[in-house]
Amino acid sequence: MKNKKIMLASLLGVSMVAIGISTYAYQWNPGTTNPDCTDPARQAEVTKMFETKDYESFKTLYADKWVARKITSEAQFLKFVELHQAGLDGNTNKVNELKAELNLGQKKMDGSGQGKISGSRQWGGQGMMNR
């Protein structure tokens, strides 16, 4: 009986760790960089792209990213830049408004951290999104 309790407790502990690891999702946090950004030169280019509102750079830098299928015009790109800045400023109402306008995801930025966008690496990474 004692062994069963120990095994059950061990199994429960391992299960909780496995669930915790498998449900971990990077949640975009204003002021931080993408955790998978391993190329500082690219990160500098992306930062410059947002600062200068350079649509041609966006098309080049994000050509293979899911967001490039959503942002297909310069007018949409300027809204995307506005969305990025609103996120950095912590203006969640504006973020949600612009995300809806640009049809970028169904999840609101409300800080609930439900982990529903697993690995999306906000603003252009490849990940498994709830679709």
C-alpha positions as CSV (number, residue, x, y, z in Angstrom):
1,M,0.0,0.0,0.0
2,K,2.8,2.4,0.9
3,N,4.6,1.6,-2.5
4,K,1.3,2.4,-4.3
5,K,1.1,5.8,-2.6
6,I,4.8,6.6,-3.5
7,M,4.3,5.5,-7.1
8,L,1.1,7.5,-7.4
9,A,2.7,10.6,-5.9
10,S,5.7,10.1,-8.3
11,L,3.4,9.7,-11.3
12,L,1.4,12.7,-10.3
13,G,4.6,14.8,-9.9
14,V,6.0,13.6,-13.3
15,S,2.6,14.3,-14.9
16,M,2.5,17.8,-13.5
17,V,6.0,18.6,-14.7
18,A,5.2,17.2,-18.2
19,I,2.0,19.2,-18.4
20,G,3.8,22.3,-17.2
21,I,6.5,21.9,-19.9
22,S,4.1,21.0,-22.7
23,T,1.7,23.9,-22.0
24,Y,4.4,26.5,-21.6
25,A,4.0,29.1,-24.3
26,Y,6.0,32.3,-24.8
27,Q,3.6,35.1,-24.1
28,W,4.7,38.3,-25.8
29,N,5.8,40.7,-23.1
30,P,6.3,44.3,-24.1
31,G,9.9,45.3,-23.6
32,T,11.3,41.8,-24.2
33,T,12.7,40.3,-27.3
34,N,11.6,37.1,-29.0
35,P,13.2,34.2,-27.1
36,D,14.1,32.4,-30.3
37,C,15.8,35.4,-31.8
38,T,19.3,34.1,-32.2
39,D,20.5,36.6,-34.8
40,P,21.2,40.0,-33.3
41,A,21.7,41.5,-36.8
42,R,18.2,40.4,-37.8
43,Q,16.7,41.8,-34.6
44,A,18.4,45.1,-35.3
45,E,16.9,45.1,-38.8
46,V,13.5,44.4,-37.4
47,T,13.8,47.2,-34.9
48,K,14.9,49.6,-37.6
49,M,12.0,48.4,-39.8
50,F,9.5,49.4,-37.1
51,E,11.3,52.7,-36.4
52,T,11.4,53.7,-40.0
53,K,8.1,52.1,-41.0
54,D,9.8,50.5,-44.0
55,Y,7.2,48.2,-45.7
56,E,9.8,46.9,-48.2
57,S,12.0,45.7,-45.3
58,F,9.0,44.0,-43.8
59,K,8.3,42.1,-47.0
60,T,11.9,40.9,-47.0
61,L,12.3,40.1,-43.3
62,Y,8.9,38.5,-42.9
63,A,8.6,36.7,-46.3
64,D,8.5,33.3,-44.7
65,K,6.4,34.2,-41.7
66,W,2.7,33.7,-41.2
67,V,2.1,37.4,-40.5
68,A,3.2,38.2,-44.1
69,R,0.1,36.4,-45.3
70,K,-2.0,38.7,-43.3
71,I,-0.2,42.0,-43.9
72,T,-0.3,42.4,-47.6
73,S,-0.5,46.2,-48.2
74,E,1.4,49.2,-47.0
75,A,-1.7,50.5,-45.3
76,Q,-2.0,47.3,-43.3
77,F,1.7,47.5,-42.5
78,L,1.3,50.9,-41.0
79,K,-1.5,49.6,-38.8
80,F,0.9,46.7,-37.9
81,V,3.5,49.2,-36.8
82,E,0.9,51.0,-34.8
83,L,-0.1,47.7,-33.2
84,H,3.6,47.0,-32.4
85,Q,4.0,50.4,-30.7
86,A,0.7,50.0,-28.8
87,G,2.0,46.7,-27.4
88,L,5.3,48.2,-26.4
89,D,3.3,51.0,-24.7
90,G,1.2,48.5,-22.9
91,N,-2.0,49.8,-24.4
92,T,-4.0,46.5,-24.5
93,N,-7.2,48.1,-25.7
94,K,-5.5,49.5,-28.8
95,V,-3.7,46.2,-29.3
96,N,-6.9,44.3,-29.3
97,E,-8.6,46.8,-31.5
98,L,-5.8,46.7,-34.1
99,K,-5.5,42.9,-34.0
100,A,-9.2,42.6,-34.8
101,E,-8.9,45.2,-37.5
102,L,-6.0,43.3,-39.1
103,N,-7.5,39.9,-38.4
104,L,-4.4,38.8,-36.4
105,G,-5.5,36.1,-34.1
106,Q,-8.6,35.7,-32.0
107,K,-7.1,36.0,-28.6
108,K,-7.2,39.2,-26.7
109,M,-4.2,40.6,-24.9
110,D,-5.6,40.6,-21.4
111,G,-2.7,39.2,-19.4
112,S,-4.6,36.0,-18.6
113,G,-1.7,33.9,-19.8
114,Q,-3.8,31.0,-20.8
115,G,-1.1,29.6,-23.2
116,K,-3.5,29.3,-26.1
117,I,-1.0,30.5,-28.7
118,S,1.7,27.9,-28.3
119,G,5.0,29.1,-29.7
120,S,3.7,31.7,-32.0
121,R,6.6,34.0,-31.2
122,Q,4.5,37.1,-31.7
123,W,5.0,39.2,-34.8
124,G,6.1,36.7,-37.2
125,G,7.4,33.4,-35.8
126,Q,6.3,30.0,-36.8
127,G,4.2,28.2,-34.2
128,M,1.2,26.1,-33.5
129,M,-1.8,28.4,-33.2
130,N,-5.3,27.5,-32.3
131,R,-7.0,27.6,-35.6
